[in-house]
């Protein structure tokens, strides 16, 4: 899913795609008043390595109108900052020069925003650099730093850790139906679990 970033008029639109900032071949064509097929041809003819090409130019499809309300799918490219610069480096003119400067600034500003949470954690807790990032539809929507000695566990692992510490864990409904013998058996089991865990880690 794409999450579009508002951009000033001096640059094409950029958006998040799988956690990376990208633009499209169509956005570049629109900005430079070029036909999209000519931009595609330039990308296809780029004399870069296969590794650079696959890392910075991802084939995609877009829906375009062809008249009378009809639509068809047309190929396009998702392009990273490095791919964009490689592509437009050969473009000339004042518009190209302004675009290159503005686009570099836009990408750098967005990347700085992405790295802010990690930098804040490293300043206050230099020993740890962990954060929890929450995603919705493949896009980061929130980021929370882990505090010193804080760990992340799911309910099952949390329950296991509590049992290893020697606690008896049971719901209030089940506890009301236990006999004294069953309760004593659970207490004995909990003690054995704790002693076994201590012996393993000592």
C-alpha positions in Angstrom: 0.0 0.0 0.0 1.3 3.5 -0.8 1.2 6.4 1.7 1.7 9.6 -0.2 3.8 12.4 1.2 2.8 16.0 0.5 5.5 17.6 -1.7 6.1 21.1 -2.9 5.4 22.0 -6.5 9.1 22.0 -7.4 9.3 18.2 -7.1 7.3 15.1 -8.1 5.4 13.2 -5.5 7.1 10.8 -3.1 5.5 8.2 -1.0 6.3 5.3 1.3 6.3 1.8 -0.2 7.4 -1.1 2.0 9.1 1.3 4.3 11.1 3.1 1.6 10.5 6.5 0.1 10.0 6.3 -3.7 8.6 8.1 -6.6 7.3 6.8 -9.9 8.3 7.0 -13.5 4.9 8.6 -14.2 5.5 11.3 -11.6 8.8 12.1 -13.2 7.2 12.2 -16.7 4.5 14.5 -15.5 7.0 16.9 -13.8 9.3 17.1 -16.8 6.4 17.3 -19.3 7.6 14.2 -21.0 5.7 11.3 -22.4 5.7 8.4 -19.9 6.8 5.9 -22.6 9.9 8.1 -23.2 10.8 8.0 -19.5 10.2 4.2 -19.5 12.5 3.9 -22.5 15.2 5.9 -20.7 15.0 3.6 -17.7 15.1 0.5 -19.9 18.3 1.9 -21.6 20.1 2.9 -18.4 23.7 1.6 -18.4 23.8 0.6 -14.8 24.6 -2.7 -13.1 21.8 -5.3 -12.7 22.3 -5.0 -8.9 21.8 -1.2 -8.9 18.8 -1.6 -11.3 17.0 -4.2 -9.2 17.7 -2.3 -6.0 16.4 1.1 -7.2 13.9 0.4 -10.0 11.0 -1.8 -9.2 8.6 -2.7 -12.0 5.0 -2.0 -11.2 1.6 -1.3 -12.9 -0.7 1.6 -12.9 -4.2 2.2 -14.1 -4.6 4.8 -16.8 -7.7 6.3 -18.5 -7.9 5.7 -22.3 -11.0 7.6 -23.0 -14.8 7.3 -22.6 -14.3 6.1 -19.0 -12.3 3.1 -20.1 -9.2 2.1 -18.3 -6.2 -0.2 -18.8 -3.2 -1.2 -16.9 0.1 0.2 -17.9 3.6 -0.6 -16.7 5.6 1.8 -14.7 8.5 1.9 -12.2 8.8 2.7 -8.5 12.1 4.5 -8.1 14.3 5.2 -5.1 16.2 8.4 -4.5 19.4 6.9 -5.9 17.5 5.6 -8.9 15.9 8.9 -9.4 19.2 10.8 -9.3 20.8 8.2 -11.7 17.9 8.7 -14.1 17.6 12.5 -14.1 21.4 13.2 -14.0 21.3 13.3 -17.8 18.3 15.7 -17.9 19.2 19.3 -18.6 17.8 22.7 -18.2 16.9 25.0 -15.2 13.9 22.9 -14.3 16.1 19.8 -14.1 18.6 21.6 -11.9 16.0 23.0 -9.5 14.3 19.6 -9.4 17.6 17.8 -8.5 18.2 20.1 -5.6 14.7 20.1 -4.3 14.3 16.3 -4.6 17.6 15.6 -2.8 16.4 17.9 0.0 12.9 16.2 0.1 14.3 12.7 0.3 16.9 13.7 3.0 14.2 15.4 5.1 11.9 12.4 4.9 14.8 10.0 5.8 15.7 12.2 8.8 12.1 11.9 10.0 12.3 8.2 9.7 15.5 8.0 11.8 14.4 10.4 14.6 13.0 7.7 17.0 16.2 5.7 16.8 18.4 8.7 17.4 16.3 9.7 20.5 16.7 6.3 22.0 20.5 6.3 21.4 20.9 9.7 23.1 19.0 8.7 26.3 19.9 5.0 26.5 23.2 4.5 24.8 23.4 0.9 25.8 20.2 0.0 24.0 18.9 0.9 20.6 15.7 -1.1 20.5 12.3 0.2 19.4 8.9 -1.3 18.8 7.4 -0.2 15.5 3.7 -0.7 14.8 2.6 -1.3 11.2 -0.7 -1.0 9.5 -1.0 -2.3 5.9 2.7 -2.6 5.7 3.4 1.0 6.7 5.0 2.2 10.0 2.4 4.2 12.0 4.0 4.5 15.4 7.4 3.9 17.0 8.0 3.4 20.8 11.5 3.0 22.4 12.1 0.2 24.8 13.2 1.3 28.2 16.3 -0.2 29.9 15.6 -3.8 31.0 12.3 -3.8 29.3 11.5 -6.8 27.2 8.7 -7.7 24.7 6.8 -11.0 25.2 3.6 -12.5 23.9 1.0 -13.8 26.4 2.3 -17.4 26.2 6.0 -16.5 26.9 4.9 -14.1 29.7 2.9 -17.0 31.3 5.9 -19.3 31.0 8.2 -16.8 32.7 5.8 -16.3 35.6 5.6 -20.1 36.0 9.4 -20.4 36.1 9.5 -17.8 38.9 7.4 -20.2 41.0 4.0 -18.6 40.7 0.7 -20.5 40.4 -1.3 -19.1 37.5 -4.9 -19.9 37.3 -8.1 -18.1 36.4 -10.5 -17.1 39.2 -13.2 -19.3 37.8 -11.0 -22.4 37.8 -9.6 -21.6 41.2 -13.0 -21.7 42.8 -13.5 -25.3 41.7 -10.1 -26.6 43.0 -10.0 -29.0 45.9 -7.3 -28.5 48.6 -5.4 -31.5 47.2 -5.4 -30.1 43.7 -4.2 -26.7 45.0 -1.4 -28.4 46.9 -0.4 -30.3 43.8 -0.2 -27.1 41.8 1.9 -25.5 44.5 4.3 -28.4 44.5 4.6 -28.3 40.7 5.3 -24.6 40.8 8.1 -25.1 43.4 9.7 -27.8 41.2 9.5 -25.6 38.2 11.2 -22.7 40.0 14.0 -25.0 41.5 14.6 -26.5 38.1 14.9 -23.1 36.4 17.2 -21.9 39.1 19.5 -24.9 38.9 19.8 -24.6 35.1 20.8 -20.9 35.3 23.2 -21.1 38.3 
